[in-house]
Amino acid sequence: MNVTDRPRDFYVVPGDDLRSGMDERHQEFMSRVGGVRPRNPDSRHTAIYPAQVETWRNQWSLFAQAAQPASKEASSWSDSATGAMDADSSLIRERKDDGY
């Protein structure tokens, strides 16, 4: 539930990019504080602020890129799976038309 009056922002960040950015910022922080977290040396907490991931704000196209088959074999499997999905989709459309 959105309890604010403004629209929400979503950040679609590839995991490797997120981890490397977090690691880089953590290393910078640790060098500024002498290598030991000042309040809780055992803490593994980290914060991610919108400005740090702004590049990926509403980058929904990354999902489509990630879904692309990696090889011809994967493509042929995808084609057969899509055929099955198309059959299911038409079944769903028929049921909706029948009032289900």
Gaussian input, Z-matrix of N, CA and C with variables (Angstrom, degrees):
# hf/3-21g

backbone

0 1
 N
 C     1     B1
 C     2     B2     1     A1
 N     3     B3     2     A2     1     D1
 C     4     B4     3     A3     2     D2
 C     5     B5     4     A4     3     D3
 N     6     B6     5     A5     4     D4
 C     7     B7     6     A6     5     D5
 C     8     B8     7     A7     6     D6
 N     9     B9     8     A8     7     D7
 C    10    B10     9     A9     8     D8
 C    11    B11    10    A10     9     D9
 N    12    B12    11    A11    10    D10
 C    13    B13    12    A12    11    D11
 C    14    B14    13    A13    12    D12
 N    15    B15    14    A14    13    D13
 C    16    B16    15    A15    14    D14
 C    17    B17    16    A16    15    D15
 N    18    B18    17    A17    16    D16
 C    19    B19    18    A18    17    D17
 C    20    B20    19    A19    18    D18
 N    21    B21    20    A20    19    D19
 C    22    B22    21    A21    20    D20
 C    23    B23    22    A22    21    D21
 N    24    B24    23    A23    22    D22
 C    25    B25    24    A24    23    D23
 C    26    B26    25    A25    24    D24
 N    27    B27    26    A26    25    D25
 C    28    B28    27    A27    26    D26
 C    29    B29    28    A28    27    D27
 N    30    B30    29    A29    28    D28
 C    31    B31    30    A30    29    D29
 C    32    B32    31    A31    30    D30
 N    33    B33    32    A32    31    D31
 C    34    B34    33    A33    32    D32
 C    35    B35    34    A34    33    D33
 N    36    B36    35    A35    34    D34
 C    37    B37    36    A36    35    D35
 C    38    B38    37    A37    36    D36
 N    39    B39    38    A38    37    D37
 C    40    B40    39    A39    38    D38
 C    41    B41    40    A40    39    D39
 N    42    B42    41    A41    40    D40
 C    43    B43    42    A42    41    D41
 C    44    B44    43    A43    42    D42
 N    45    B45    44    A44    43    D43
 C    46    B46    45    A45    44    D44
 C    47    B47    46    A46    45    D45
 N    48    B48    47    A47    46    D46
 C    49    B49    48    A48    47    D47
 C    50    B50    49    A49    48    D48
 N    51    B51    50    A50    49    D49
 C    52    B52    51    A51    50    D50
 C    53    B53    52    A52    51    D51
 N    54    B54    53    A53    52    D52
 C    55    B55    54    A54    53    D53
 C    56    B56    55    A55    54    D54
 N    57    B57    56    A56    55    D55
 C    58    B58    57    A57    56    D56
 C    59    B59    58    A58    57    D57
 N    60    B60    59    A59    58    D58
 C    61    B61    60    A60    59    D59
 C    62    B62    61    A61    60    D60
 N    63    B63    62    A62    61    D61
 C    64    B64    63    A63    62    D62
 C    65    B65    64    A64    63    D63
 N    66    B66    65    A65    64    D64
 C    67    B67    66    A66    65    D65
 C    68    B68    67    A67    66    D66
 N    69    B69    68    A68    67    D67
 C    70    B70    69    A69    68    D68
 C    71    B71    70    A70    69    D69
 N    72    B72    71    A71    70    D70
 C    73    B73    72    A72    71    D71
 C    74    B74    73    A73    72    D72
 N    75    B75    74    A74    73    D73
 C    76    B76    75    A75    74    D74
 C    77    B77    76    A76    75    D75
 N    78    B78    77    A77    76    D76
 C    79    B79    78    A78    77    D77
 C    80    B80    79    A79    78    D78
 N    81    B81    80    A80    79    D79
 C    82    B82    81    A81    80    D80
 C    83    B83    82    A82    81    D81
 N    84    B84    83    A83    82    D82
 C    85    B85    84    A84    83    D83
 C    86    B86    85    A85    84    D84
 N    87    B87    86    A86    85    D85
 C    88    B88    87    A87    86    D86
 C    89    B89    88    A88    87    D87
 N    90    B90    89    A89    88    D88
 C    91    B91    90    A90    89    D89
 C    92    B92    91    A91    90    D90
 N    93    B93    92    A92    91    D91
 C    94    B94    93    A93    92    D92
 C    95    B95    94    A94    93    D93
 N    96    B96    95    A95    94    D94
 C    97    B97    96    A96    95    D95
 C    98    B98    97    A97    96    D96
 N    99    B99    98    A98    97    D97
 C   100   B100    99    A99    98    D98
 C   101   B101   100   A100    99    D99
 N   102   B102   101   A101   100   D100
 C   103   B103   102   A102   101   D101
 C   104   B104   103   A103   102   D102
 N   105   B105   104   A104   103   D103
 C   106   B106   105   A105   104   D104
 C   107   B107   106   A106   105   D105
 N   108   B108   107   A107   106   D106
 C   109   B109   108   A108   107   D107
 C   110   B110   109   A109   108   D108
 N   111   B111   110   A110   109   D109
 C   112   B112   111   A111   110   D110
 C   113   B113   112   A112   111   D111
 N   114   B114   113   A113   112   D112
 C   115   B115   114   A114   113   D113
 C   116   B116   115   A115   114   D114
 N   117   B117   116   A116   115   D115
 C   118   B118   117   A117   116   D116
 C   119   B119   118   A118   117   D117
 N   120   B120   119   A119   118   D118
 C   121   B121   120   A120   119   D119
 C   122   B122   121   A121   120   D120
 N   123   B123   122   A122   121   D121
 C   124   B124   123   A123   122   D122
 C   125   B125   124   A124   123   D123
 N   126   B126   125   A125   124   D124
 C   127   B127   126   A126   125   D125
 C   128   B128   127   A127   126   D126
 N   129   B129   128   A128   127   D127
 C   130   B130   129   A129   128   D128
 C   131   B131   130   A130   129   D129
 N   132   B132   131   A131   130   D130
 C   133   B133   132   A132   131   D131
 C   134   B134   133   A133   132   D132
 N   135   B135   134   A134   133   D133
 C   136   B136   135   A135   134   D134
 C   137   B137   136   A136   135   D135
 N   138   B138   137   A137   136   D136
 C   139   B139   138   A138   137   D137
 C   140   B140   139   A139   138   D138
 N   141   B141   140   A140   139   D139
 C   142   B142   141   A141   140   D140
 C   143   B143   142   A142   141   D141
 N   144   B144   143   A143   142   D142
 C   145   B145   144   A144   143   D143
 C   146   B146   145   A145   144   D144
 N   147   B147   146   A146   145   D145
 C   148   B148   147   A147   146   D146
 C   149   B149   148   A148   147   D147
 N   150   B150   149   A149   148   D148
 C   151   B151   150   A150   149   D149
 C   152   B152   151   A151   150   D150
 N   153   B153   152   A152   151   D151
 C   154   B154   153   A153   152   D152
 C   155   B155   154   A154   153   D153
 N   156   B156   155   A155   154   D154
 C   157   B157   156   A156   155   D155
 C   158   B158   157   A157   156   D156
 N   159   B159   158   A158   157   D157
 C   160   B160   159   A159   158   D158
 C   161   B161   160   A160   159   D159
 N   162   B162   161   A161   160   D160
 C   163   B163   162   A162   161   D161
 C   164   B164   163   A163   162   D162
 N   165   B165   164   A164   163   D163
 C   166   B166   165   A165   164   D164
 C   167   B167   166   A166   165   D165
 N   168   B168   167   A167   166   D166
 C   169   B169   168   A168   167   D167
 C   170   B170   169   A169   168   D168
 N   171   B171   170   A170   169   D169
 C   172   B172   171   A171   170   D170
 C   173   B173   172   A172   171   D171
 N   174   B174   173   A173   172   D172
 C   175   B175   174   A174   173   D173
 C   176   B176   175   A175   174   D174
 N   177   B177   176   A176   175   D175
 C   178   B178   177   A177   176   D176
 C   179   B179   178   A178   177   D177
 N   180   B180   179   A179   178   D178
 C   181   B181   180   A180   179   D179
 C   182   B182   181   A181   180   D180
 N   183   B183   182   A182   181   D181
 C   184   B184   183   A183   182   D182
 C   185   B185   184   A184   183   D183
 N   186   B186   185   A185   184   D184
 C   187   B187   186   A186   185   D185
 C   188   B188   187   A187   186   D186
 N   189   B189   188   A188   187   D187
 C   190   B190   189   A189   188   D188
 C   191   B191   190   A190   189   D189
 N   192   B192   191   A191   190   D190
 C   193   B193   192   A192   191   D191
 C   194   B194   193   A193   192   D192
 N   195   B195   194   A194   193   D193
 C   196   B196   195   A195   194   D194
 C   197   B197   196   A196   195   D195
 N   198   B198   197   A197   196   D196
 C   199   B199   198   A198   197   D197
 C   200   B200   199   A199   198   D198
 N   201   B201   200   A200   199   D199
 C   202   B202   201   A201   200   D200
 C   203   B203   202   A202   201   D201
 N   204   B204   203   A203   202   D202
 C   205   B205   204   A204   203   D203
 C   206   B206   205   A205   204   D204
 N   207   B207   206   A206   205   D205
 C   208   B208   207   A207   206   D206
 C   209   B209   208   A208   207   D207
 N   210   B210   209   A209   208   D208
 C   211   B211   210   A210   209   D209
 C   212   B212   211   A211   210   D210
 N   213   B213   212   A212   211   D211
 C   214   B214   213   A213   212   D212
 C   215   B215   214   A214   213   D213
 N   216   B216   215   A215   214   D214
 C   217   B217   216   A216   215   D215
 C   218   B218   217   A217   216   D216
 N   219   B219   218   A218   217   D217
 C   220   B220   219   A219   218   D218
 C   221   B221   220   A220   219   D219
 N   222   B222   221   A221   220   D220
 C   223   B223   222   A222   221   D221
 C   224   B224   223   A223   222   D222
 N   225   B225   224   A224   223   D223
 C   226   B226   225   A225   224   D224
 C   227   B227   226   A226   225   D225
 N   228   B228   227   A227   226   D226
 C   229   B229   228   A228   227   D227
 C   230   B230   229   A229   228   D228
 N   231   B231   230   A230   229   D229
 C   232   B232   231   A231   230   D230
 C   233   B233   232   A232   231   D231
 N   234   B234   233   A233   232   D232
 C   235   B235   234   A234   233   D233
 C   236   B236   235   A235   234   D234
 N   237   B237   236   A236   235   D235
 C   238   B238   237   A237   236   D236
 C   239   B239   238   A238   237   D237
 N   240   B240   239   A239   238   D238
 C   241   B241   240   A240   239   D239
 C   242   B242   241   A241   240   D240
 N   243   B243   242   A242   241   D241
 C   244   B244   243   A243   242   D242
 C   245   B245   244   A244   243   D243
 N   246   B246   245   A245   244   D244
 C   247   B247   246   A246   245   D245
 C   248   B248   247   A247   246   D246
 N   249   B249   248   A248   247   D247
 C   250   B250   249   A249   248   D248
 C   251   B251   250   A250   249   D249
 N   252   B252   251   A251   250   D250
 C   253   B253   252   A252   251   D251
 C   254   B254   253   A253   252   D252
 N   255   B255   254   A254   253   D253
 C   256   B256   255   A255   254   D254
 C   257   B257   256   A256   255   D255
 N   258   B258   257   A257   256   D256
 C   259   B259   258   A258   257   D257
 C   260   B260   259   A259   258   D258
 N   261   B261   260   A260   259   D259
 C   262   B262   261   A261   260   D260
 C   263   B263   262   A262   261   D261
 N   264   B264   263   A263   262   D262
 C   265   B265   264   A264   263   D263
 C   266   B266   265   A265   264   D264
 N   267   B267   266   A266   265   D265
 C   268   B268   267   A267   266   D266
 C   269   B269   268   A268   267   D267
 N   270   B270   269   A269   268   D268
 C   271   B271   270   A270   269   D269
 C   272   B272   271   A271   270   D270
 N   273   B273   272   A272   271   D271
 C   274   B274   273   A273   272   D272
 C   275   B275   274   A274   273   D273
 N   276   B276   275   A275   274   D274
 C   277   B277   276   A276   275   D275
 C   278   B278   277   A277   276   D276
 N   279   B279   278   A278   277   D277
 C   280   B280   279   A279   278   D278
 C   281   B281   280   A280   279   D279
 N   282   B282   281   A281   280   D280
 C   283   B283   282   A282   281   D281
 C   284   B284   283   A283   282   D282
 N   285   B285   284   A284   283   D283
 C   286   B286   285   A285   284   D284
 C   287   B287   286   A286   285   D285
 N   288   B288   287   A287   286   D286
 C   289   B289   288   A288   287   D287
 C   290   B290   289   A289   288   D288
 N   291   B291   290   A290   289   D289
 C   292   B292   291   A291   290   D290
 C   293   B293   292   A292   291   D291
 N   294   B294   293   A293   292   D292
 C   295   B295   294   A294   293   D293
 C   296   B296   295   A295   294   D294
 N   297   B297   296   A296   295   D295
 C   298   B298   297   A297   296   D296
 C   299   B299   298   A298   297   D297

   B1=1.4232
   B2=1.5284
   B3=1.3021
   B4=1.4595
   B5=1.5232
   B6=1.3228
   B7=1.4626
   B8=1.5254
   B9=1.3212
   B10=1.4588
   B11=1.5196
   B12=1.3019
   B13=1.4612
   B14=1.5227
   B15=1.3097
   B16=1.4631
   B17=1.5223
   B18=1.3256
   B19=1.4637
   B20=1.5325
   B21=1.2949
   B22=1.4667
   B23=1.5195
   B24=1.3199
   B25=1.4561
   B26=1.5154
   B27=1.3299
   B28=1.4474
   B29=1.5125
   B30=1.3266
   B31=1.4590
   B32=1.5212
   B33=1.3278
   B34=1.4578
   B35=1.5239
   B36=1.3305
   B37=1.4647
   B38=1.5209
   B39=1.3345
   B40=1.4681
   B41=1.5314
   B42=1.3178
   B43=1.4636
   B44=1.5169
   B45=1.3346
   B46=1.4693
   B47=1.5226
   B48=1.3354
   B49=1.4666
   B50=1.5201
   B51=1.3240
   B52=1.4624
   B53=1.5226
   B54=1.3324
   B55=1.4712
   B56=1.5272
   B57=1.3211
   B58=1.4698
   B59=1.5287
   B60=1.3371
   B61=1.4607
   B62=1.5180
   B63=1.3332
   B64=1.4619
   B65=1.5168
   B66=1.3186
   B67=1.4563
   B68=1.5283
   B69=1.3238
   B70=1.4699
   B71=1.5331
   B72=1.3399
   B73=1.4643
   B74=1.5260
   B75=1.3295
   B76=1.4664
   B77=1.5274
   B78=1.3232
   B79=1.4651
   B80=1.5263
   B81=1.3376
   B82=1.4706
   B83=1.5317
   B84=1.3372
   B85=1.4628
   B86=1.5272
   B87=1.3200
   B88=1.4641
   B89=1.5278
   B90=1.3131
   B91=1.4676
   B92=1.5361
   B93=1.3410
   B94=1.4717
   B95=1.5301
   B96=1.3494
   B97=1.4710
   B98=1.5225
   B99=1.3161
   B100=1.4629
   B101=1.5203
   B102=1.3270
   B103=1.4648
   B104=1.5192
   B105=1.3399
   B106=1.4684
   B107=1.5269
   B108=1.3135
   B109=1.4695
   B110=1.5291
   B111=1.3316
   B112=1.4602
   B113=1.5316
   B114=1.3231
   B115=1.4662
   B116=1.5196
   B117=1.3228
   B118=1.4557
   B119=1.5294
   B120=1.3072
   B121=1.4679
   B122=1.5334
   B123=1.3374
   B124=1.4705
   B125=1.5261
   B126=1.3140
   B127=1.4574
   B128=1.5274
   B129=1.3210
   B130=1.4634
   B131=1.5303
   B132=1.3268
   B133=1.4589
   B134=1.5196
   B135=1.3032
   B136=1.4558
   B137=1.5186
   B138=1.3058
   B139=1.4583
   B140=1.5213
   B141=1.3082
   B142=1.4634
   B143=1.5196
   B144=1.3217
   B145=1.4541
   B146=1.5276
   B147=1.3252
   B148=1.4719
   B149=1.5247
   B150=1.3113
   B151=1.4688
   B152=1.5357
   B153=1.3424
   B154=1.4641
   B155=1.5224
   B156=1.3213
   B157=1.4690
   B158=1.5304
   B159=1.3192
   B160=1.4672
   B161=1.5260
   B162=1.3239
   B163=1.4688
   B164=1.5247
   B165=1.3201
   B166=1.4673
   B167=1.5236
   B168=1.3105
   B169=1.4676
   B170=1.5254
   B171=1.3284
   B172=1.4715
   B173=1.5326
   B174=1.2993
   B175=1.4713
   B176=1.5342
   B177=1.3286
   B178=1.4667
   B179=1.5224
   B180=1.3146
   B181=1.4638
   B182=1.5292
   B183=1.3274
   B184=1.4664
   B185=1.5275
   B186=1.3223
   B187=1.4645
   B188=1.5169
   B189=1.3193
   B190=1.4652
   B191=1.5222
   B192=1.3264
   B193=1.4650
   B194=1.5215
   B195=1.3127
   B196=1.4633
   B197=1.5149
   B198=1.3231
   B199=1.4626
   B200=1.5229
   B201=1.3158
   B202=1.4580
   B203=1.5201
   B204=1.3512
   B205=1.4727
   B206=1.5218
   B207=1.3222
   B208=1.4585
   B209=1.5200
   B210=1.3269
   B211=1.4598
   B212=1.5180
   B213=1.3395
   B214=1.4643
   B215=1.5224
   B216=1.3368
   B217=1.4663
   B218=1.5259
   B219=1.3243
   B220=1.4640
   B221=1.5227
   B222=1.3391
   B223=1.4534
   B224=1.5179
   B225=1.3393
   B226=1.4567
   B227=1.5302
   B228=1.3302
   B229=1.4689
   B230=1.5217
   B231=1.3308
   B232=1.4567
   B233=1.5211
   B234=1.3485
   B235=1.4610
   B236=1.5192
   B237=1.3420
   B238=1.4600
   B239=1.5185
   B240=1.3304
   B241=1.4650
   B242=1.5233
   B243=1.3349
   B244=1.4540
   B245=1.5158
   B246=1.3275
   B247=1.4560
   B248=1.5158
   B249=1.3202
   B250=1.4561
   B251=1.5231
   B252=1.3194
   B253=1.4554
   B254=1.5216
   B255=1.3532
   B256=1.4573
   B257=1.5184
   B258=1.3203
   B259=1.4606
   B260=1.5260
   B261=1.3244
   B262=1.4658
   B263=1.5175
   B264=1.3283
   B265=1.4607
   B266=1.5125
   B267=1.3492
   B268=1.4636
   B269=1.5195
   B270=1.3325
   B271=1.4529
   B272=1.5217
   B273=1.3209
   B274=1.4656
   B275=1.5238
   B276=1.3348
   B277=1.4643
   B278=1.5196
   B279=1.3479
   B280=1.4633
   B281=1.5064
   B282=1.3200
   B283=1.4688
   B284=1.5206
   B285=1.3327
   B286=1.4560
   B287=1.5207
   B288=1.3507
   B289=1.4541
   B290=1.5209
   B291=1.3203
   B292=1.4599
   B293=1.5220
   B294=1.3105
   B295=1.4371
   B296=1.5025
   B297=1.3281
   B298=1.4803
   B299=1.4882
   A1=108.18
   A2=115.46
   A3=120.76
   A4=107.82
   A5=116.90
   A6=120.80
   A7=112.05
   A8=116.82
   A9=120.61
   A10=108.73
   A11=115.82
   A12=120.67
   A13=112.70
   A14=117.10
   A15=119.30
   A16=110.88
   A17=115.91
   A18=119.22
   A19=110.77
   A20=115.44
   A21=120.27
   A22=109.89
   A23=115.20
   A24=121.44
   A25=107.84
   A26=115.73
   A27=121.58
   A28=108.95
   A29=116.08
   A30=122.26
   A31=107.31
   A32=115.69
   A33=122.22
   A34=106.85
   A35=115.62
   A36=121.24
   A37=109.96
   A38=117.90
   A39=119.50
   A40=109.75
   A41=116.19
   A42=121.89
   A43=114.16
   A44=117.39
   A45=119.70
   A46=111.14
   A47=117.02
   A48=120.53
   A49=110.87
   A50=116.40
   A51=120.14
   A52=110.99
   A53=116.21
   A54=120.24
   A55=111.85
   A56=117.76
   A57=118.98
   A58=110.84
   A59=117.76
   A60=120.25
   A61=111.56
   A62=116.24
   A63=120.14
   A64=110.72
   A65=116.32
   A66=120.40
   A67=111.02
   A68=115.94
   A69=120.15
   A70=110.89
   A71=116.92
   A72=119.74
   A73=111.39
   A74=117.26
   A75=120.60
   A76=110.63
   A77=116.74
   A78=120.32
   A79=111.11
   A80=116.98
   A81=120.62
   A82=110.33
   A83=115.77
   A84=120.71
   A85=110.75
   A86=116.47
   A87=120.39
   A88=111.16
   A89=117.81
   A90=118.98
   A91=110.55
   A92=117.62
   A93=120.40
   A94=112.34
   A95=117.69
   A96=120.66
   A97=112.43
   A98=117.04
   A99=120.17
   A100=114.68
   A101=117.71
   A102=120.54
   A103=115.51
   A104=118.13
   A105=121.15
   A106=108.00
   A107=116.44
   A108=119.72
   A109=108.77
   A110=117.73
   A111=120.66
   A112=115.36
   A113=119.07
   A114=119.81
   A115=113.49
   A116=117.26
   A117=120.54
   A118=108.74
   A119=117.82
   A120=121.14
   A121=113.87
   A122=117.83
   A123=120.50
   A124=113.35
   A125=117.89
   A126=121.07
   A127=111.58
   A128=114.89
   A129=120.81
   A130=110.12
   A131=116.43
   A132=121.94
   A133=111.16
   A134=114.65
   A135=120.47
   A136=107.75
   A137=116.77
   A138=121.66
   A139=108.94
   A140=114.99
   A141=120.98
   A142=106.02
   A143=115.93
   A144=121.55
   A145=110.00
   A146=117.27
   A147=119.96
   A148=114.05
   A149=118.58
   A150=120.51
   A151=111.82
   A152=116.68
   A153=120.80
   A154=112.34
   A155=117.45
   A156=120.87
   A157=111.78
   A158=116.18
   A159=121.13
   A160=112.41
   A161=117.38
   A162=122.00
   A163=111.76
   A164=116.88
   A165=121.40
   A166=113.53
   A167=117.91
   A168=120.51
   A169=110.20
   A170=115.40
   A171=123.50
   A172=113.23
   A173=117.46
   A174=121.92
   A175=110.54
   A176=116.32
   A177=121.56
   A178=111.69
   A179=118.52
   A180=121.31
   A181=111.72
   A182=117.76
   A183=119.97
   A184=111.25
   A185=117.52
   A186=119.89
   A187=110.63
   A188=117.22
   A189=120.86
   A190=110.59
   A191=116.82
   A192=120.26
   A193=110.76
   A194=117.39
   A195=121.30
   A196=111.76
   A197=117.72
   A198=121.40
   A199=112.73
   A200=118.07
   A201=121.16
   A202=110.34
   A203=118.07
   A204=120.13
   A205=111.54
   A206=115.01
   A207=120.50
   A208=112.96
   A209=118.54
   A210=120.61
   A211=110.06
   A212=116.22
   A213=120.64
   A214=110.19
   A215=116.57
   A216=120.21
   A217=110.22
   A218=116.34
   A219=119.97
   A220=109.97
   A221=116.11
   A222=120.24
   A223=110.94
   A224=118.15
   A225=119.65
   A226=110.48
   A227=116.84
   A228=119.12
   A229=109.20
   A230=116.07
   A231=120.86
   A232=110.80
   A233=116.77
   A234=119.97
   A235=111.07
   A236=117.32
   A237=119.40
   A238=110.72
   A239=117.10
   A240=119.96
   A241=110.11
   A242=116.52
   A243=120.12
   A244=110.36
   A245=116.48
   A246=119.67
   A247=111.34
   A248=116.20
   A249=120.19
   A250=110.11
   A251=115.94
   A252=119.45
   A253=110.20
   A254=116.85
   A255=119.51
   A256=111.04
   A257=116.28
   A258=120.06
   A259=109.80
   A260=116.72
   A261=120.29
   A262=111.14
   A263=116.95
   A264=120.48
   A265=111.24
   A266=116.47
   A267=118.07
   A268=110.22
   A269=117.74
   A270=121.15
   A271=109.95
   A272=116.27
   A273=120.16
   A274=109.83
   A275=117.07
   A276=119.74
   A277=110.35
   A278=117.35
   A279=120.48
   A280=110.69
   A281=117.03
   A282=120.23
   A283=110.82
   A284=117.27
   A285=119.50
   A286=110.36
   A287=115.64
   A288=119.01
   A289=111.39
   A290=117.38
   A291=121.74
   A292=111.90
   A293=118.74
   A294=121.82
   A295=114.72
   A296=118.90
   A297=120.73
   A298=111.21
   D1=133.94
   D2=177.46
   D3=-90.67
   D4=112.75
   D5=-177.72
   D6=-98.80
   D7=9.95
   D8=177.37
   D9=-109.56
   D10=167.62
   D11=178.63
   D12=-88.14
   D13=-9.13
   D14=-177.03
   D15=-103.91
   D16=156.72
   D17=177.81
   D18=-66.88
   D19=153.69
   D20=178.33
   D21=-84.33
   D22=152.06
   D23=173.61
   D24=-106.35
   D25=141.87
   D26=177.27
   D27=-122.11
   D28=141.39
   D29=-177.55
   D30=-121.79
   D31=111.94
   D32=-178.41
   D33=-97.99
   D34=93.33
   D35=-172.03
   D36=-111.06
   D37=125.48
   D38=173.76
   D39=-59.17
   D40=137.05
   D41=-174.82
   D42=-54.01
   D43=-44.20
   D44=-179.12
   D45=-63.09
   D46=-39.31
   D47=178.73
   D48=-66.51
   D49=-41.54
   D50=179.03
   D51=-63.10
   D52=-46.96
   D53=-179.33
   D54=-63.40
   D55=-43.44
   D56=-178.21
   D57=-67.26
   D58=-38.05
   D59=176.88
   D60=-64.77
   D61=-41.86
   D62=178.23
   D63=-63.32
   D64=-43.81
   D65=-179.68
   D66=-62.66
   D67=-43.30
   D68=179.50
   D69=-61.33
   D70=-46.82
   D71=179.44
   D72=-65.85
   D73=-36.26
   D74=178.48
   D75=-64.72
   D76=-43.97
   D77=178.69
   D78=-62.38
   D79=-40.09
   D80=177.41
   D81=-62.82
   D82=-44.36
   D83=178.90
   D84=-61.09
   D85=-47.65
   D86=-177.83
   D87=-62.80
   D88=-35.95
   D89=178.52
   D90=-69.43
   D91=-33.03
   D92=178.15
   D93=-69.95
   D94=-29.93
   D95=-176.04
   D96=-103.71
   D97=15.25
   D98=175.42
   D99=80.27
   D100=19.07
   D101=173.86
   D102=87.82
   D103=-2.21
   D104=179.68
   D105=-131.43
   D106=129.20
   D107=177.57
   D108=-60.08
   D109=128.17
   D110=-172.33
   D111=-67.33
   D112=-40.45
   D113=-175.51
   D114=-91.32
   D115=-37.66
   D116=-178.69
   D117=-145.81
   D118=95.00
   D119=-175.63
   D120=-58.59
   D121=-24.17
   D122=-177.88
   D123=-90.57
   D124=-5.07
   D125=-176.00
   D126=-66.91
   D127=141.67
   D128=174.41
   D129=-113.18
   D130=12.20
   D131=-178.83
   D132=-67.05
   D133=144.25
   D134=171.52
   D135=-145.09
   D136=150.41
   D137=178.41
   D138=-110.07
   D139=145.72
   D140=175.41
   D141=-120.96
   D142=120.24
   D143=-179.03
   D144=-101.93
   D145=147.13
   D146=-177.78
   D147=-50.81
   D148=-38.55
   D149=-179.68
   D150=-60.71
   D151=-27.45
   D152=-178.34
   D153=-77.15
   D154=-18.52
   D155=-178.00
   D156=-124.54
   D157=16.13
   D158=-176.63
   D159=-54.35
   D160=-34.31
   D161=179.30
   D162=-52.75
   D163=-32.15
   D164=-174.54
   D165=-101.62
   D166=11.21
   D167=-179.57
   D168=-62.18
   D169=122.53
   D170=178.02
   D171=56.40
   D172=34.05
   D173=179.11
   D174=-86.48
   D175=59.34
   D176=-176.26
   D177=-62.34
   D178=-23.77
   D179=-179.02
   D180=-63.28
   D181=-19.26
   D182=178.06
   D183=-63.41
   D184=-29.40
   D185=176.70
   D186=-65.33
   D187=-42.78
   D188=179.44
   D189=-64.72
   D190=-40.28
   D191=178.78
   D192=-64.30
   D193=-40.38
   D194=-179.02
   D195=-69.77
   D196=-23.08
   D197=-176.90
   D198=-86.22
   D199=-3.87
   D200=-179.44
   D201=-68.17
   D202=137.51
   D203=178.73
   D204=-64.08
   D205=145.35
   D206=-177.62
   D207=-86.49
   D208=-18.82
   D209=-177.76
   D210=-149.66
   D211=171.87
   D212=177.95
   D213=-62.90
   D214=-38.61
   D215=178.81
   D216=-60.06
   D217=-44.11
   D218=178.84
   D219=-64.49
   D220=-35.81
   D221=-179.92
   D222=-65.28
   D223=-41.68
   D224=-179.91
   D225=-68.40
   D226=-35.17
   D227=175.95
   D228=-65.05
   D229=-42.11
   D230=-179.28
   D231=-62.27
   D232=-40.01
   D233=179.40
   D234=-61.41
   D235=-42.96
   D236=-179.77
   D237=-69.82
   D238=-36.50
   D239=178.24
   D240=-67.22
   D241=-37.89
   D242=179.34
   D243=-65.16
   D244=-38.61
   D245=176.91
   D246=-59.21
   D247=-43.19
   D248=178.29
   D249=-64.91
   D250=-40.22
   D251=-179.21
   D252=-66.25
   D253=-38.49
   D254=178.56
   D255=-61.86
   D256=-40.30
   D257=178.51
   D258=-62.76
   D259=-43.35
   D260=178.27
   D261=-64.09
   D262=-40.83
   D263=-179.37
   D264=-62.17
   D265=-42.03
   D266=179.81
   D267=-66.84
   D268=-33.23
   D269=176.58
   D270=-63.82
   D271=-41.96
   D272=178.73
   D273=-64.07
   D274=-43.11
   D275=178.78
   D276=-60.88
   D277=-42.71
   D278=179.05
   D279=-60.24
   D280=-44.37
   D281=-178.81
   D282=-64.09
   D283=-40.09
   D284=178.33
   D285=-62.87
   D286=-40.25
   D287=179.35
   D288=-65.04
   D289=-29.72
   D290=179.10
   D291=-82.69
   D292=0.36
   D293=177.80
   D294=92.91
   D295=9.82
   D296=177.30
   D297=-77.44

